[in-house]
Amino acid sequence: MIVVRLTTAALALAWCGLVCGQGPLFAEAEQGAARPRPYVSALVGNDFATLATAGSLEAIPGNTFTSFGNVDASILNGGGAVGLAVPRPVGQLRMEIEGRGRGSFTGPTYLTQNGPGTEITLPLQVKLHDGWSALTNFWRDVFVTDTLGLYLGGGFGAGGYRYQVQGGDALLPVSGPVVGNDTITTFAWQAGTGIIWDVSDCITLDLGYRFFSYGPGSTPLTSDNGAGISYLGNTSSSLSASEVLFTVRIYEPFRSLVR
C-alpha cells in the first residue's frame, strides 16, 4: 500500500512535467490567473496517533465491566483530493473533497471486572485497521512572495475504521476469552496549516501540519465459554492524530488534452 501511494505521487509529478512543462501553457496560465482553476492533489504523510478507549456497564447483575487505556502509534496515511481554487487578495481560497486511507496498528488496553468481593483487571489487545476519511475542506492560501506562501484551514465529513479486541478469559460469573469486532463509521474533522511553494503556474508543493480526529465509536465486548456468549458491555474508542503531510497539487491537469 505504501508503494502504491508513493508511486501515485511520482506519477503525478511526471504528469505535471508533461502537462505543465510546455511554454504556451505558462502564458495561458498568466493570462487566466484571475479565474477559478480546478486542481487535483496527491497526499502522503504520517500520523502520530492516539487511540483512547473507555466504557463501563453492568451488563451482568452485580458485575461491572470497565474498559480503559490509550494506545499511541505512528502510522502512514495517503490519498488524494479534487478541488477548485478561487482567486482572492494576496492568494486564493481552495475548496476541495479529500479522501485518505490510514495504516493499521495494535496495542494494549485493559478491562476491569468488579464483582462481589472481586476486582480483576484483564489485559486486552486492540487492533485498528482499514482507516479511512472523506472530508470537505476549505483552505485559505496567502502568498508572501511570488512563489512562497502559507495556508490555513480545515474540513469536516465522515470516516471510520475496523476495530478488534482480543483478551484473556473473563472470570465468574462468565468465562471464556473476551472479544470484540466492529466496523466504526463516525464524524471526522481536521484543521491545519502549512507552507506552499509554487514550482510553476500549475504545480504546487506544500508541507503541512494537521490535527485530525474521529468522533467516538462503540464496540460490544463478549465472552464465549463454548456453552454460550455473555455480553459484557460496550467499549468506546476515539482516534486523534497530529499529522505531517506532503502534497503535490496540479492545476488544470487535463488542459493540454482539450486544446
N, C-alpha and C positions, 0 to 999 in steps of 0.2 A: 504493500500500500504506500509506503514511504517513497519507493522508487517511482510509482505512478505519479505521485504528487510532484516530485521534483522534475520528472520528465515533462509533465504538463507545463510547468513554469518555463522549462527550457524551450519547448515548442512555441510557447507564447512569445518568448524573446526572438526566436527565429522568424516567426510570422511578422513580428514588428519590423525586423530587418527587411523583409520582402515588401511589406506594405508601406512602411514609412520612410524607407531609405531612398525614395525617388524624389529628385529635386522638385518637380512641379507640385508635388503634394505639400511641400513646405510652404510654397507660395499660396496655395489654396487655403491652407490652414490659417495663415496670417490674415488673408482677406476675410475669412469666415470666423475669426476669433471671437466675434461678439455674439455668435449664435449658439444655442444649446447644442451639445455634442453627446451622442451615445458613446458608451465605452464598455469594455469587458475587463475583468480583473482576475488574476490568479494569485492565491494567497497560500503561504506556508509559514508555520511558526511553532511555538512551543507553549504549552500550558503549565504553569506552576499551580496545581490544583489542590483543593482541599474538599474532601467528601466528609460531610457531617451526618451522623446518624443519631436518632433519638426515638422515643416512643415508650409508652407504658400502658398496660391494660391488664385487668383482672379477668382474663378470658375463662379461667377455671376458678370457681369459688374458693376463696381463701388463699389463692396464689397469684401474685403479681409478677408479671414478666416485663422487665425494663431493658431496652436496648440503648447503648451509648457508645461513643468513641468516634474519633476523627482519623481519617487516612490522608496523608499528604503524598502527592505523586507528581512526577514530571512526565508529561505525555505530549506527543506530537499532534498537530492539527493541520488541516489544509482544506482548500475548497476554492470557490470562485464567486464572482458577483457580476451582475449586469446592471447598468445604471445610466443616468443622464446627468451631465454637468451643465449647469446654468450659470452664465457669467454674472458676477457681482463685483462691486467696487473692490479693488485690490485682490481679487481672487475669484472664487466660484462656489456655488452650492451644489453638492453632489447628492443625488437621491438614487438609492440602489436596492436591489434584492440580493441577498447574500446567502449562500448555502455552504456549510462546513461540516466535516466529519472529524471525530476525535479518537485517539487511541484508547487502549484498554489498560487497566491496572487492577491490582489486587492488594489487600491489606487487612490487618486485624482490627476487629471491633469486639464488643462484648455484649452478653445478655445476662442480666441478673434475675434470679428466681427467688422471690421472697414468699415463703410459706410458713405454716405454723411451726415456729421454732427453727426455721431453716432460712439461710441466706447463702446462696451459691452463685458464683459468677462463672459463666461458661464462655470460653473464647470462641469467637466466630471468625470466619474468613469470608470477606466480601469481595466480589468482583464486579467491576463496572466496565461495560464494553458496548460497542456499536453506538457510540455517542454521535448525535447529530444536532444541527440547529438550522433554522430557516428564518432570517430576520429581514426586516425593512429598516434600512439605515439612512441617516441624514448626516452629512459631513460638510463642514464649512472650511474651505481652503483659503488661507491668507498668505500671499506671496510677499516676502521681504526683499527679494532681489528678482531679477528676470527669470531665474531658474530654480531658486530655493524658496521654500515656504513651510508653513505649519498647517496642520489640520486639527480640528476638534469636532466631536460629535458623539453619536450613539445610535442605538437601534433597539427594536423590540420585535418579538414574534413568538415562535414555538420551538421546542426542542425536546430531546428525550434520550434515553439510553436503556440498555438491558442491565438489570440489577439482580445479582445472585448472591445468596447467603448459604454458607455451609458451616455447621458447628458440631460439637460433641454431643453426647447423649444428655438429654434433659433428665431430671430426677423425678421421684414420685411427686405428685400423683400421675405423671406421664413419664414415658421413657422412649428412647429412640433418638436418632440424630435430628438436630434442629436444621431445617432447610427453609429457603425462600427463593422464589424465582418469579420475576415480574418484568414487564416492559413498561417503562415510565414515559409518559408524554405530558409535558407541562409548559408553562410560560417560561420564556427566556429573554434576557436583555443584555445589553453591553454599553459601555461608554469608553471613549479612548481619545488619544491624541498621538501625534507623530510628526515626522519630518518628511517633506516632499522634495523630490528632485526631478525637475523636468529635463529628461535626457534630450527630447526633441519636441516638436509640436504635437506629436501623437504618442509618445512614450513617456510614462511617468513611473518612477520608482518611489516607494515610501517605506520607511521603517517606523513602526509604531508600537505603542503600549495600549492594551485594552484590559478593562476589568469585565469579565463575563460571568453570568450567573444563571443557573436553572432555578425555577421555583421548586418547592418541596414535592417529593413523590412518596407514595406509601406502598409497602410490600408486606403481604401477610407471611408470618412465620408459623410453621407447623412442625410437629414431631410425629414420626411414624415408627411404631414399635413392631410392625408386622401384623398386629391384630386390629389396627385402626389408626386413623390420623387424628391427632389432637391439635386444635387451633390455639396458639399461644398469644396471639396479638399481632399488631402491625408495627413494623419499624419504618420510620420516616427517613428519607435521605435527601440531601441537597448538596449540589456541587457548585462551587465558585472557583474562579481562577484568575490569576494575573497572567496576561498573555503578551508575548513578544512576537510580532508578525512582520514578515517581509512581503510586499505586494508589488506585482507588476501590473500596470494599468495601460490598456491600449485604447486610444480614442479612435472612433470611426474605423474599426478594424477591417471592414469589408468595402471601404470606399473605392479602392482600386478596381474591384470587381464590377462596379456599376458605372464606371467611367465610359 
